[in-house]
Structures are given as C-alpha cells and as structure tokens.
Amino acid sequence: MMMLEDLLQSYVSVALMVAFICILISFFSRSKDETTEPPGPKPLPLLGNLLQMDLKRIDRSLVDLSKKYGSVFTVYLGHQKVVILAGYKTVKEALVNHAEDFGDREISPIFYDLNQGHGILFANGESWKEMRRFALTNLKDFGMRKQLSEHKVLEECQYLIEVFEKQQGKPFSTENLLSYATSNIISAIVYGSRFEYNDPQFLSMVKRSKERISVVGSTQIQLYNMFPRLFSWTKERQLFLNNRTETVRDVKELIMHLKDTLNPQSCRGLVDCFLIRMQKDEEACVKDTPYNENNLIFTVTNLFSAGTDTTATTLRWSLLFMAKYPHIQDQVHEELSRVVGSRQPRVEDRKNLPYTDAVIHETQRLANIVPLSIPHKTSRDVTFQGFFIKKGTNVFPLLTSVLHDESEWETPQSFNPSHFLDEDGKFFRRDAFMPFSAGRRVCLGESLAKMELFLFFSSLIQRFRFTPPPGVKEEDLDLTPAVGFTIPPSPHELCAVSR
C-alpha cells in the first residue's frame, strides 16, 4: 500500500513538474514573441546590407525592401543597425502616437563634426529642448505671427523679380537667385537685416551652406558615417571640415558686429535676443546655461542652412514643374489673374486660390526633398507594432513611402494637383501630406516656409511665364533628382518671360 502511495506521489510530482515546465515554456515563448525584433534582409559581415542599397538614392532601395519585409523592418548599413518605418500609417503612429519613444535625434559622425552636440538640428537632451523652445519663440516673434514677416517676404519678392527681369527672357539657372531670396528671409529674422545679392560675405555664406548639404549626401560621406575610422581621411570630409571652419568664422564676425551695436531695449532679431539672455545668465552666474557661444553659433547656422535650402529647393522644383507642364502653369496664372489681378499676392489670398495652393502642395509631395527625414533614435526600449526596438536604435522615418504611398495617393508618381482638390475644386489638406515630418522633431520653420512658398511662387507666376530654353521641348525637361542630403532637381536652365 505504501509503495502504491509513493508511486502515486511520484506520478503527481512528475505531472506537476511537467505542467510547470509547460507553463514556463509558454511564458518564455510568449515573451520571445513580444520582444521579436523587426525582420529584414540577412546582413553580410562588415558590409551589412550595403550591397542591396543604391547609396545615391537609398530611400528607393528601402521602399523596395519594405514591399518584402513590411512597414517596420531592419537593415544594417555596415555594422550599424537601422530600423526603417515605411508608409503613412506606420510613420504617423511612430512620430505622433509614440512621439517620446522615437523623439531623439541620431547624430551621425559627420553631423557631430559639424555641431558637436550644439544647436537645434543635431542635438538631444535639455540643451536641445531649450534651444528649440527659444528658436520657436523667436521665429514666431520675428517671422510667423507679425505682419512684419509677410512684409519681409513681399519685399524680397520684388528684389527677386527684378533680377529675374534682368535675364531678359534668356535661359538661366534659378538655383542661386532663389537661394539668395530665401536666405535673406532667414537672415532678416536671425540677424535683423537682409543682404544685397552681390554682398561677398553673403554669397560665400550661401555657397558654403549649399556645399555642406551637397557633400553630406555624397557616397563618401555616407561611408564615413558607417565606418568613421576607415573613411575619416576622405576628401569630402576634409572639404566639409574646412567649410565648417570658414562658416564659424563668418558667423562669429556677424555676431560680434551685432554685439557691439546691441540695444537691450530693442531686439533686431534672434541673435540680439540670444545675446541679451547670455548677458543675463552671466550676471546671474547661472552655471551650465545652454545660452552660450557654441549654442548661439550653431543655432544660427542650423537655421540659416535649413531656412535657405529646403525652401529654395522646393521653389526650384515648382518652376521646373511649371515649365514641364505648361497647361498647369496656365491654370495657376488664370486663377491669379482672376482673383488677385495685377496687385501683389498676399497671404490672405491663399484661401481664394485653391488651385495655386494645390500646385504648391503637390510640388512638395512629388519633389520629396527630404526622403529619409533626418534620422531619429529611440529614447528608450519600445515595443512597436509587435516588434521590440532597443533604446538608442537608429530609426529612419521613410518620408518617400509616406508622400508616395500608393494607398493614400491616387497617382503617387505623377504631378497631379487634384490630389489636393475636392469635387468642387476646393482645396483640402491630406493627412498623408508630411513633407515637414511630424512629432517632436517636426520642422520648426514649417509656418514660415509655407508663407514663403506661397508668396514667392504666386508672385513669380503672376509676373513671368516659365519655359524651357529655346530648342528644348517640355517633355525633354529632365525631372531626375540630383544627389544630396536634400534632393534638388538636376542642374537645368529655364526662361522667365515677362507677361
């Protein structure tokens, strides 16, 4: 009898043990499922997935991979692990609904060379938060809310129109002139005054800003970012470092001039406000204040580069599209003539110019000038759409996949202003229109950029008809984008014929 009881107890013990092991297996299996990392192509040692990438247009390679691996997947750029977010719904969910989780900035080696953690674009932590707050406040005060900002853009429109008229309808490149105009808007906000288009210091500043953005998009710099020790010698990096040194020298010179003429009772621009805050913190002996010279210099250079390049590049695309599609240009001009007449367009006219507004939005969508956004980084461990993404992981919100999302746009690869017009011809905004990104890192100059795009574009189309050079047909105009950190059109010339 005792042997039977012992046998039964043994069976019970074994059964309980088996049940316990099954529970553990179930638990750890479920835990593993919950912490599964995003899928992706198998990487090669050292190279990662580079052989599957076109480094000149990496966004297109990533869009192709998303069709196989889904809207959240992993690639390795060299040894660096990157999580890719593809499609409108996924990018919005990450940047808006999980804004804190995906809100840090990935600072690649070349951008650390540039800013060393200072400024706005390539910084994190409390210093970044304070610099962004300060810049937003001053952009609103000097560039967004007041009618003075519209006056500055309208004034610059007249200078731009004058230099376009001097071309006398002959072929010319719009690149530099549009950059000068947009640079002057951000200069007026930052420094408190504009520059003449022939000012040598101004021309050098604009040239170097464009050079930095172009060099950052080069294959050599991408390889340096992936393998900094192996490619630190590259010619493009040395060019970039020399560019940085000369830029800092010029910015310091401009700041010193403003400091020498500073009136604490009257701020001319963002630099004045920053200098006044610096003085207050120095007098109060504030320790570790973010209001220091390095943050001032690199906040200014960040704003100048971003405020110049993105708007000017979008305007270049807009005029190229108008020359490529003259029937659309004619419809814009007809609407402007009917609604505005011969007077200069104003911001308040936009609500009565739905077709013009739709053309500007469609330009931003199709041109897609920041296809990868600026890389993000996870601020903490996060489980997103069932995948585990570790803190500190580099993340690319693939804006190409949002602006060209086949489930959101009727003709994603074509220039079609109807994307932003309802059946009655009224303008309506699409949720998947995300050229300025979204969430904590959304472009802080979005409102100013929208104002500039509308006023510059409508003023130019009102005064000029843009055509290809003589002997070139509209259909022969090349829409192939150039290579860069932002994506401009390939070099080209247009004719601006006075109306």
C-alpha positions in Angstrom: 0.0 0.0 0.0 2.9 2.3 0.9 4.5 1.6 -2.4 1.4 2.5 -4.3 1.1 5.8 -2.4 4.7 6.5 -3.1 4.2 5.7 -6.8 1.1 8.0 -7.0 3.0 10.8 -5.3 5.8 10.3 -7.8 3.4 10.5 -10.7 1.8 13.6 -9.2 5.2 15.2 -8.7 6.2 14.4 -12.3 2.9 15.7 -13.6 3.2 18.9 -11.6 6.8 19.3 -12.9 5.8 18.7 -16.5 2.9 21.2 -16.1 5.3 23.8 -14.6 7.8 23.3 -17.4 4.9 23.7 -19.9 3.9 26.9 -18.3 7.5 28.2 -18.3 7.8 27.3 -22.0 4.6 29.0 -22.8 5.6 32.1 -20.8 9.0 32.4 -22.4 7.6 31.6 -25.9 5.1 34.4 -25.5 7.8 36.7 -24.0 10.0 36.0 -27.0 7.2 36.7 -29.4 6.5 40.0 -27.7 10.2 41.0 -28.0 10.8 39.9 -31.6 12.9 42.4 -33.4 11.8 43.8 -36.8 12.6 41.4 -39.7 14.9 42.3 -42.6 17.4 41.0 -45.1 20.3 38.9 -43.8 23.3 41.2 -43.4 26.8 40.3 -44.5 29.8 40.6 -42.1 31.1 44.2 -42.0 29.1 45.3 -45.1 25.7 44.6 -43.6 23.1 45.2 -46.4 25.1 47.7 -48.4 25.2 45.5 -51.5 21.4 45.8 -51.6 21.4 49.6 -51.5 21.8 52.3 -54.0 23.7 54.8 -51.9 22.8 57.6 -54.3 19.1 57.1 -53.7 18.9 54.9 -50.6 15.3 55.8 -50.0 14.2 54.0 -53.2 16.1 50.8 -52.1 14.4 51.0 -48.7 10.9 51.4 -50.3 11.6 48.2 -52.4 12.7 46.3 -49.3 9.5 47.4 -47.4 7.4 45.6 -50.0 9.1 42.3 -48.9 9.6 42.9 -45.2 6.7 45.1 -44.2 6.3 48.6 -42.8 8.7 48.0 -39.9 12.0 46.3 -40.8 15.7 46.3 -40.0 18.7 46.9 -42.3 22.4 47.1 -41.5 24.3 50.0 -43.0 27.7 48.5 -42.4 27.7 47.4 -38.8 25.1 50.0 -37.9 21.6 48.7 -37.2 18.8 50.8 -38.5 15.0 50.3 -38.1 13.0 51.6 -41.1 9.4 52.9 -40.8 7.5 52.8 -44.0 4.1 54.0 -45.1 1.9 56.8 -43.8 0.1 54.9 -41.0 3.3 53.5 -39.5 5.3 56.7 -39.7 2.5 58.7 -38.2 2.0 56.2 -35.4 5.6 56.2 -34.5 6.3 60.0 -34.7 3.0 61.2 -33.3 1.5 58.5 -31.1 4.9 57.3 -29.8 6.5 60.8 -30.1 8.6 60.4 -26.9 9.8 56.9 -27.8 11.0 58.0 -31.3 11.9 61.6 -30.4 15.7 61.6 -30.1 18.0 62.5 -32.9 20.6 60.2 -34.3 23.8 62.2 -34.6 26.0 60.7 -37.3 29.7 61.2 -37.3 29.6 64.0 -39.9 27.0 65.9 -38.0 28.9 65.6 -34.8 31.9 67.0 -36.7 29.6 69.9 -37.7 27.8 70.8 -34.4 29.4 68.7 -31.7 26.1 68.3 -30.0 25.2 72.0 -30.0 22.4 73.9 -31.8 19.0 72.5 -32.8 19.1 70.1 -35.6 21.7 67.6 -34.4 21.4 67.7 -30.6 19.5 66.0 -27.8 18.7 66.4 -24.1 17.9 69.5 -22.1 20.1 71.9 -24.2 18.2 70.8 -27.4 14.8 71.3 -25.7 15.8 74.8 -24.6 17.3 75.8 -27.9 14.3 74.6 -29.8 11.9 76.4 -27.5 14.0 79.6 -27.8 14.1 79.3 -31.6 10.4 78.7 -31.9 9.6 81.7 -29.8 11.8 84.0 -31.8 10.7 82.6 -35.2 7.1 83.3 -34.2 8.0 86.8 -32.9 10.2 87.8 -35.9 8.9 85.5 -38.7 5.5 83.9 -38.3 2.9 85.9 -36.3 3.5 89.5 -37.1 2.6 91.2 -40.4 6.2 92.4 -40.5 7.2 88.9 -41.6 4.9 89.0 -44.6 6.2 92.4 -45.4 9.8 91.0 -45.4 8.8 88.2 -47.9 6.9 90.6 -50.1 9.8 93.0 -50.2 12.2 90.2 -51.1 9.8 89.1 -53.8 10.3 92.4 -55.5 14.1 92.1 -55.4 13.8 88.6 -56.8 11.5 89.8 -59.6 14.0 92.5 -60.5 16.9 90.1 -61.0 14.6 87.7 -63.0 13.7 90.6 -65.3 17.4 91.3 -65.9 17.7 87.9 -67.5 15.6 89.3 -70.4 13.9 86.0 -71.1 17.1 84.3 -71.8 18.0 80.8 -70.3 19.4 81.0 -66.8 19.7 78.8 -63.7 17.3 79.7 -60.9 19.4 77.9 -58.3 21.5 80.8 -56.8 18.9 83.5 -57.1 16.2 81.5 -55.3 18.8 80.7 -52.6 19.6 84.3 -52.1 16.0 85.2 -51.7 15.2 82.5 -49.2 18.5 83.2 -47.3 17.5 86.8 -46.9 14.3 85.9 -45.2 16.0 83.8 -42.5 18.8 86.4 -42.3 16.3 89.2 -41.6 14.8 87.0 -38.8 18.1 85.9 -37.3 20.4 88.9 -37.9 17.7 91.6 -38.2 18.6 92.7 -41.8 18.8 91.4 -45.3 21.9 91.3 -47.6 22.4 92.6 -51.1 22.7 89.9 -53.7 26.2 91.0 -54.6 27.5 91.1 -51.0 30.7 89.0 -51.0 30.2 87.7 -47.4 26.6 86.8 -48.1 27.5 85.0 -51.4 30.1 83.0 -49.6 27.7 82.0 -46.8 25.1 80.8 -49.2 27.6 78.9 -51.3 29.1 77.1 -48.3 25.6 76.3 -47.0 24.7 74.6 -50.3 28.1 72.9 -50.4 27.6 71.4 -47.0 24.2 69.9 -47.8 25.5 68.6 -51.1 28.6 67.0 -49.6 26.7 65.3 -46.8 24.6 63.4 -49.3 27.7 62.1 -51.1 28.6 58.4 -51.1 31.9 59.1 -49.5 30.3 60.8 -46.5 27.8 58.0 -46.1 30.6 55.6 -46.0 32.4 57.8 -43.4 29.2 57.7 -41.3 29.2 53.9 -41.4 32.9 53.4 -41.0 34.3 56.6 -39.4 37.7 55.2 -38.6 38.2 53.8 -42.1 37.0 56.8 -44.1 38.0 59.8 -41.9 40.6 60.7 -44.5 38.1 61.1 -47.4 38.5 64.3 -49.4 34.8 65.2 -48.9 35.2 65.1 -45.1 38.2 67.5 -45.3 36.2 69.8 -47.5 33.4 69.7 -45.0 35.6 70.5 -42.1 37.2 73.4 -43.9 33.7 74.6 -44.8 32.7 74.5 -41.1 35.8 76.5 -40.0 35.0 79.3 -42.5 31.3 79.3 -41.7 32.0 79.6 -37.9 34.4 82.5 -38.7 31.8 84.4 -40.6 29.0 83.8 -38.1 31.3 85.0 -35.3 32.1 88.1 -37.2 28.4 88.9 -37.8 27.5 88.2 -34.1 30.4 90.4 -32.9 29.1 93.3 -35.0 25.6 92.8 -33.5 27.0 92.6 -30.0 28.9 95.9 -30.5 25.7 97.6 -31.5 23.4 95.8 -29.2 20.5 97.7 -27.6 18.9 95.6 -24.8 15.7 97.6 -25.2 15.2 96.7 -28.9 15.8 93.3 -30.4 16.6 93.4 -34.1 16.5 89.6 -34.5 17.1 86.3 -32.9 20.8 86.9 -32.3 20.1 90.1 -30.3 17.6 88.1 -28.1 20.2 85.4 -27.5 22.9 87.9 -26.6 20.7 89.6 -24.1 19.8 86.2 -22.5 23.5 85.4 -22.4 24.3 88.6 -20.6 21.5 88.0 -18.0 22.8 84.5 -17.3 26.3 85.7 -16.9 25.2 88.5 -14.5 23.2 85.9 -12.5 26.2 83.5 -12.5 24.0 80.7 -14.0 26.0 77.5 -14.2 25.8 75.2 -17.2 23.5 77.6 -19.1 22.6 76.5 -22.6 22.8 80.1 -23.6 26.5 80.0 -24.6 28.5 81.0 -27.6 28.6 77.5 -29.2 24.8 77.1 -29.0 24.4 80.6 -30.5 26.7 79.9 -33.4 25.2 76.5 -34.3 21.6 77.5 -33.7 22.3 80.4 -36.2 24.0 78.1 -38.8 21.3 75.4 -38.4 18.5 78.0 -39.1 20.4 79.6 -41.9 21.1 76.3 -43.7 17.6 74.8 -43.2 15.8 78.1 -43.9 17.8 78.5 -47.2 18.0 75.1 -48.7 14.6 73.4 -48.2 12.5 76.4 -49.4 14.8 77.3 -52.3 15.0 73.7 -53.5 11.2 73.4 -53.4 10.8 76.6 -55.4 13.3 75.3 -58.0 11.1 72.2 -58.3 8.0 74.3 -58.6 9.3 76.4 -61.5 10.7 73.3 -63.3 7.3 71.6 -63.0 5.6 74.7 -64.4 7.9 74.6 -67.4 7.4 70.9 -67.8 3.6 71.1 -67.5 2.6 74.4 -69.2 -1.2 73.7 -69.0 -0.9 73.6 -65.2 1.1 76.8 -65.2 -1.6 78.4 -67.4 -4.3 77.4 -64.9 -2.3 78.9 -62.0 -1.8 82.1 -63.8 -5.5 82.3 -64.8 -6.6 81.9 -61.2 -4.1 84.5 -60.0 -5.3 87.0 -62.7 -8.9 86.4 -61.8 -8.6 86.6 -58.0 -5.6 88.9 -57.5 -5.4 90.9 -60.6 -2.3 93.0 -61.1 -1.6 93.7 -57.4 1.0 91.7 -55.4 -0.4 88.5 -53.9 -0.8 88.4 -50.1 -1.1 85.6 -47.6 -4.8 86.3 -47.1 -5.3 85.5 -50.8 -4.4 81.8 -50.4 -7.8 80.8 -49.2 -9.2 82.1 -52.5 -6.6 80.4 -54.7 -7.2 76.7 -54.2 -5.6 75.6 -57.5 -2.4 77.6 -56.8 -2.3 76.2 -53.3 -2.8 72.6 -54.6 0.1 73.0 -57.1 2.4 74.1 -54.3 1.4 71.2 -52.1 1.8 68.8 -55.0 5.2 70.1 -55.7 6.2 69.4 -52.1 4.7 65.9 -52.2 6.2 64.8 -55.5 9.6 66.5 -55.1 10.0 64.8 -51.8 13.2 66.7 -51.0 14.0 65.1 -47.6 13.2 61.5 -48.4 14.6 59.9 -45.2 13.6 62.7 -42.9 16.5 63.5 -40.6 17.3 60.2 -38.8 15.7 59.6 -35.4 16.8 57.5 -32.4 14.7 55.7 -29.8 14.9 57.3 -26.4 14.0 54.1 -24.6 13.1 50.5 -25.2 9.8 50.3 -27.1 7.5 47.6 -28.4 6.0 49.0 -31.6 3.6 47.1 -33.8 4.6 43.9 -32.0 8.3 44.4 -32.5 10.9 45.2 -29.9 13.2 48.1 -30.6 16.0 48.7 -28.2 16.9 52.2 -26.7 19.4 54.0 -28.8 18.4 52.4 -32.1 18.8 54.5 -35.3 15.4 55.0 -37.0 14.6 56.2 -40.5 11.1 57.5 -40.9 10.9 56.9 -44.7 9.1 60.1 -45.9 9.3 58.8 -49.5 7.0 56.0 -48.5 4.5 58.5 -47.0 4.4 61.1 -49.8 4.3 58.4 -52.5 2.1 55.9 -50.5 0.0 54.0 -53.1 -2.8 53.5 -50.5 -3.0 57.3 -49.9 -2.5 58.9 -53.3 -4.4 58.2 -56.5 -1.4 58.8 -58.8 1.6 58.8 -56.4 4.3 59.0 -59.1 2.7 61.7 -61.2 2.4 65.5 -60.8 -1.3 65.8 -60.0 -2.7 68.9 -58.2 -6.1 67.1 -58.0 -4.6 65.2 -55.0 -5.5 68.4 -53.0 -8.8 69.4 -54.6 -12.3 68.1 -53.9 -15.0 67.6 -56.5 -15.9 71.2 -56.3 -12.4 72.4 -56.9 -11.9 73.5 -53.3 -8.5 72.9 -51.6 -8.3 70.2 -48.9 -5.4 69.0 -46.9 -4.4 65.3 -47.0 -3.4 63.6 -43.8 -0.5 61.9 -45.6 1.0 65.2 -46.6 4.0 65.1 -44.4 7.0 66.9 -46.0 7.9 68.6 -42.8 7.9 65.3 -40.9 5.9 65.1 -37.6 6.0 64.8 -33.9 8.7 66.3 -31.6 11.1 66.8 -34.4 8.7 68.4 -36.9 10.3 71.2 -38.9 10.2 74.3 -36.6 10.1 76.6 -39.6 7.0 75.0 -41.2 4.7 78.0 -40.9 7.4 80.4 -42.3 8.2 78.0 -45.1 4.6 77.8 -46.1 4.3 81.5 -46.3 7.5 81.9 -48.3 6.5 79.1 -50.8 3.1 80.7 -51.4 4.3 84.3 -51.8 7.4 83.6 -53.9 5.6 81.1 -56.2 2.5 83.1 -56.8 4.4 86.4 -57.3 6.7 84.7 -59.9 4.0 83.0 -61.8 2.0 86.3 -61.8 4.9 88.1 -63.5 6.6 85.5 -65.6 5.9 82.6 -67.9 8.5 79.9 -67.3 9.6 77.9 -70.4 12.4 75.5 -71.4 15.4 77.0 -73.2 14.9 77.5 -77.0 15.1 74.2 -78.8 14.1 72.2 -75.8 10.7 70.6 -75.6 8.7 70.4 -72.4 8.7 66.7 -72.5 12.5 66.7 -72.7 13.0 68.6 -69.4 14.7 66.2 -67.0 13.0 65.5 -63.7 15.8 63.3 -62.4 16.8 64.4 -59.0 20.4 65.2 -58.1 22.2 63.7 -55.2 22.3 65.4 -51.8 21.2 65.3 -48.2 18.2 67.1 -49.6 17.1 66.3 -53.1 17.3 69.2 -55.6 16.5 68.8 -59.3 19.4 68.1 -61.7 21.1 71.3 -63.0 19.0 73.0 -65.6 18.1 76.4 -67.1 14.7 78.0 -67.7 13.5 81.1 -69.4 11.4 83.6 -67.4 9.4 85.5 -70.0 7.7 88.7 -68.7 3.9 88.6 -69.0 
